Amino acid sequence: MLYNLLRVFIVAPLCFLAKLFSKNKKKFIEKRINQDFELLKKEKTIWIHCSSMGEINLSEPLIKKLIEKRKENILISVFTDTGFENAEQKYRDYEKITVIYFPLDSYFKIKKILSKIELSLLIIIETEIWPNLIKLCARKAKIIFVNGRISDKSFKRYKKIKFFLKPIFNKVSGFYMQSKLDKKRIIILGAQEKKVENLGNLKFCISFEKYTELEKEKLRVKLLVENRKIIVLGSTRELEEEKILKNIKYDIEDRLIVIVPRHLKRVNHVVEVVEKYKLSYEKYSHIEKYGLSEKKQVVIVDKMGVLRELYSIADIVFVGGTLVNIGGHSLLEPLFYGKIPIFGKYTQNVKDISRELLRKKIGIQLDCCSDFEIAVNEILGNLSKEKEIKELFEKNKNVIDKVIKKIENLI
């Protein structure tokens, strides 16, 4: 009651003012509140709530497993615009999946959604605590948190409202947390210990293309690698190539630098940067068509869809979007191929994974670009971490099966 009174007398007026003075905020609020939910069917439905694109991506294997194993429809609610667009794109060909905007925990909108479907289960990805969502859904079905986590910042904040969280947590049937620390924290915040389990991290339940040794050797031959070390700069953004080339060694007999810009429209700019440093280079498309007659210092990739194969043969991997304020691209891709990723300080899009890699010492974060060679030498000078990386994926590969088993026991 207190929560909804605060929404009526504080949140609602603030939303009204936001809509009045900001077109973007008005659009944001109205897209979430003015949905009609006419596409929803009065059929058994598993509701999966995600906050943003990160949760949409990591929940994809779970959602597809549910479609394969279960008969229920899937309703996915998403808070952010990018998450919504990503979900619609992923599931546009799935008749049983409907994607909606999360209606900002509106009591009446959630009630309307529940009147349109026959709720079998609510799955909250990670730890999105929405009181009205939990309270209303608990009247209809069981609720579980999957891939739950409590960050340092959230833990400090939540501890101040433990009295408020405990009755909400009492309505949840299962808390399936990422780690022992997350398990400990959710219990401290009021979850019943018997309902909390550490099942592992969904983020590592991924599977990319695998390449045979023959395929990898063919690629090495194509690039005239010979005995050189391969440094792949993956998904680079503007200014990043310059920052790295300014701080890297170019010994043609010792190493090959492969630059893979995030967007192909930047290829000509990358060429200009490489020419500025007077480096010999060839474009990937030319190599594919005509081959190489002599070694080059740099290969500039001007073709989509080859980055993962290049990661599979790399000795050193840098992940772009991290030396400039973009927020970082996938750190899991090189990791999947047993490579320790090097990345910069801008990791807001991949902050959880970057922290995990640094904690386990299977990732290197640059304090400044001049440290690039230090990172390269550290990786080349140390024993391979491929075993530790493989163990990380192996440890978490059965998380989805564990979650599915829990779901089947509940519904």
Residue pairs with C-beta under 8 A, 6 or more apart in sequence:
3 131
3 132
3 164
4 107
4 132
7 105
7 107
15 29
18 25
18 26
18 29
19 25
19 26
19 29
19 30
20 26
28 81
29 104
31 81
31 101
32 101
32 102
32 103
32 104
33 103
33 104
33 106
33 109
35 100
35 101
35 103
35 109
37 100
37 112
37 113
37 116
39 98
40 75
40 98
40 113
40 116
40 117
41 73
41 116
41 117
42 116
42 117
42 118
43 72
43 73
43 117
43 118
44 71
44 72
44 73
44 118
44 120
45 72
45 73
45 74
45 75
45 117
45 118
45 119
45 120
46 66
46 70
46 72
46 73
46 74
46 75
46 120
46 121
46 122
46 123
46 407
46 411
47 75
47 77
47 113
47 117
47 119
47 121
47 122
47 123
47 137
48 59
48 63
48 74
48 75
48 76
48 77
48 123
48 125
49 76
49 77
49 102
49 122
49 123
49 124
49 125
49 128
49 130
49 133
50 56
50 59
50 76
50 77
50 78
50 79
50 83
50 87
50 125
50 128
51 78
51 79
51 80
51 83
51 125
51 126
51 128
52 78
52 79
52 80
52 82
52 83
53 80
53 82
53 83
53 86
54 83
54 349
54 352
55 83
55 125
55 126
56 76
56 78
56 83
56 86
56 87
56 90
57 86
58 125
58 147
58 202
58 203
58 205
59 125
59 146
59 147
59 202
60 90
61 202
61 205
61 206
61 400
62 146
62 202
62 205
62 400
62 403
62 404
63 74
63 76
63 91
63 97
65 400
65 404
66 72
66 74
66 404
66 407
67 74
67 94
67 96
67 97
69 404
69 408
70 407
72 96
72 120
72 121
73 96
73 97
73 98
73 117
74 94
74 96
74 97
74 98
75 97
75 98
75 100
75 113
75 117
76 87
76 91
76 97
76 98
76 99
76 100
77 99
77 100
77 101
77 102
77 103
78 84
78 87
78 99
78 100
78 101
78 102
79 101
79 102
79 128
84 99
84 101
87 99
88 99
91 97
91 99
100 113
102 130
103 109
103 110
103 113
105 130
105 131
105 132
105 133
106 132
107 132
107 136
110 132
110 133
110 136
110 137
111 136
114 136
114 137
114 140
119 137
119 140
119 141
120 141
120 411
121 141
121 142
121 143
121 144
121 407
121 410
121 411
122 133
122 134
122 137
122 141
122 142
122 143
122 144
123 143
123 144
123 146
123 407
124 133
124 134
124 143
124 144
124 145
124 146
125 146
125 147
126 145
126 146
126 147
126 148
126 149
127 145
127 148
127 149
127 150
127 154
127 186
129 165
129 168
131 168
134 143
134 168
134 171
134 172
135 168
135 171
137 143
138 171
138 172
141 411
142 173
142 174
142 410
142 411
143 171
143 172
143 173
144 172
144 173
144 174
144 175
144 176
144 406
144 407
144 410
145 172
145 174
145 175
145 176
145 177
145 186
146 176
146 202
146 403
147 176
147 177
147 178
147 201
147 202
147 203
147 399
148 175
148 176
148 177
148 178
148 182
148 186
149 177
149 178
149 179
149 182
149 352
150 158
150 182
150 185
150 186
150 189
155 185
155 189
158 165
158 189
159 188
159 189
162 188
162 189
162 190
165 189
165 190
166 189
166 190
169 175
169 186
169 189
169 190
169 191
169 192
170 190
170 192
172 191
172 195
173 195
173 410
174 195
174 196
174 197
174 406
174 410
175 183
175 186
175 191
175 195
175 196
175 197
176 197
176 199
176 402
176 403
176 406
177 183
177 186
177 196
177 197
177 198
177 199
178 198
178 199
178 200
178 201
178 202
179 198
179 201
180 198
182 198
183 196
183 197
183 198
186 196
187 193
187 196
199 399
199 402
199 403
199 406
200 395
200 396
200 398
200 399
200 402
201 356
201 396
201 399
202 396
202 399
202 400
202 403
203 332
203 352
203 353
203 396
204 332
204 392
204 393
204 395
204 396
204 397
204 399
205 396
205 397
205 399
205 400
206 332
206 336
206 393
207 336
208 308
208 333
208 336
208 337
209 308
209 309
211 309
211 312
215 309
216 309
216 312
216 313
219 309
219 310
219 313
220 230
220 313
222 287
222 288
222 291
222 292
223 230
223 256
223 258
223 287
223 292
223 299
224 256
224 292
224 294
224 295
224 296
225 256
225 313
226 295
228 252
228 253
228 254
228 255
228 256
228 295
229 254
229 255
229 256
229 315
229 316
229 380
230 255
230 256
230 258
230 310
230 313
230 314
230 315
230 316
231 248
231 255
231 256
231 257
231 258
231 314
231 315
231 316
231 317
231 318
231 376
232 258
232 260
232 307
232 310
232 311
232 314
232 316
232 317
232 318
232 334
233 240
233 241
233 244
233 257
233 258
233 259
233 260
233 318
233 320
234 260
234 307
234 310
234 311
234 317
234 318
234 319
234 320
234 329
234 333
234 334
235 260
235 261
235 262
235 307
235 319
235 320
235 321
235 329
235 330
236 244
236 259
236 260
236 261
236 262
236 270
236 318
236 320
236 321
237 261
237 262
237 320
237 321
237 323
237 324
237 326
238 266
238 269
238 324
239 323
239 324
240 320
240 321
240 323
240 324
241 259
241 261
241 270
241 273
241 274
242 273
242 276
243 323
243 369
244 318
244 323
244 369
244 372
245 257
245 273
245 274
245 277
245 279
246 277
246 369
247 369
247 370
247 371
247 372
247 373
248 257
248 372
248 373
248 376
249 255
249 373
250 257
250 277
250 279
250 297
252 280
252 295
252 296
252 297
253 295
256 295
256 296
256 297
256 298
256 299
257 279
257 297
257 298
257 299
258 298
258 299
258 301
258 310
258 314
259 270
259 274
259 298
259 299
259 300
259 301
260 301
260 306
260 307
260 310
261 267
261 270
261 300
261 301
262 320
262 321
262 329
264 302
264 303
264 304
267 283
267 300
267 302
270 300
271 281
271 283
271 300
274 281
274 298
274 300
275 281
279 297
279 298
280 295
280 296
280 297
280 298
281 296
281 297
281 298
281 299
281 300
282 292
282 296
282 298
282 299
282 300
283 299
283 300
283 301
283 302
284 299
284 300
284 301
284 302
284 303
284 306
285 302
285 303
287 299
288 303
301 307
301 310
307 333
308 333
308 337
311 317
311 333
311 334
311 336
311 337
311 339
312 337
314 334
314 337
314 339
315 339
315 379
315 380
316 339
316 342
316 376
316 379
316 380
317 334
317 339
317 340
317 341
317 342
318 341
318 342
318 343
318 372
319 328
319 329
319 330
319 331
319 333
319 334
319 341
319 342
319 343
320 326
320 329
321 327
321 328
321 329
321 346
321 349
322 328
322 329
322 343
322 344
322 345
322 346
322 347
323 344
323 345
323 346
323 366
323 369
324 344
324 346
325 346
326 346
326 349
327 346
327 347
327 348
327 349
327 350
328 343
328 344
328 346
328 347
328 348
328 349
328 350
328 354
329 349
329 350
330 350
331 341
331 343
331 350
331 353
331 354
331 357
331 363
332 353
334 340
334 341
335 341
335 357
335 362
335 363
335 389
335 392
336 393
338 384
338 385
338 386
338 389
338 390
340 362
340 363
340 364
340 379
340 385
340 389
341 357
341 363
341 364
342 363
342 364
342 365
342 366
342 372
342 375
342 376
342 379
343 354
343 363
343 364
343 365
343 366
344 365
344 366
344 369
345 365
345 366
345 367
347 354
347 365
354 363
354 365
357 363
358 365
360 388
360 392
361 385
362 385
362 388
362 389
362 392
364 375
364 378
364 379
366 372
366 375
